[in-house]
Amino acid sequence: MYAIFETGGKQHRVTPGENLRIDLLRETKKGDSLVFDRVLMVSGETCVVGRPYVASAKVLATVTCMGSDGAGVKDKKVHVFKKKRRQGYQKSIGHRQRYTEIHINSIES
């Protein structure tokens, strides 16, 4: 059984027992229970596709990793380098994306 749900403007395909990194959820703490009700599709014995969401479906999850300051865990650094040749212009910037790690407990449909 798997489900596709939406959070943070992105869609994620999950199965029960899976760990997943999603965009930072600031209001959560480690051990909190989450309910994602914006489920787009549930597949098991039958496949149910929502228009746009499946009305009775939920994905239940638990926060497993949240930074020590509550600001999320940082991912690897992404380097961005811009250059215009023969113009003497170059610029280097980078950032580390923050995320929340969750464990998928179950899928209810």
TAFENFEN-V9317 format. One record per pair of residues at least 12 apart in sequence whose ideal C-beta (glycine too) atoms are under 6 Angstrom apart, sorted by the first residue. I is the first residue (numbers start at 1). J is the second residue. D is the distance in whole Angstrom. If there is no record, write none. Layout:
i: {I	I}
j: {J	J}
d: {D	D}
//
This chain:
i: {1	1	2	2	3	3	3	3	4	4	5	5	5	5	6	7	7	8	14	16	16	16	18	19	20	21	21	22	24	24	24	24	25	28	30	30	32	33	34	35	35	36	37	38	39	39	39	42	42	42	57	58	59	60	60	61	61	62	62	63	64	64	65	72	72	72	73	74	74	75	75	75	77	77	78	78	79	80}
j: {44	107	15	43	39	42	59	107	40	41	36	38	39	59	38	22	36	23	104	104	106	107	104	103	102	99	101	100	72	98	99	100	100	63	63	66	63	62	61	58	60	59	58	53	53	54	57	54	57	109	109	108	107	105	106	102	104	103	105	102	101	103	101	98	99	100	99	96	98	96	97	99	94	96	94	95	94	93}
d: {4	6	5	5	6	5	6	5	5	4	5	6	5	5	4	6	6	3	5	6	5	6	5	5	5	5	5	6	4	4	6	6	5	5	6	5	5	6	5	6	6	4	5	6	6	5	4	6	5	4	5	5	6	5	5	4	5	5	6	6	5	5	4	4	6	6	6	4	6	6	5	6	5	5	6	6	5	5}
//
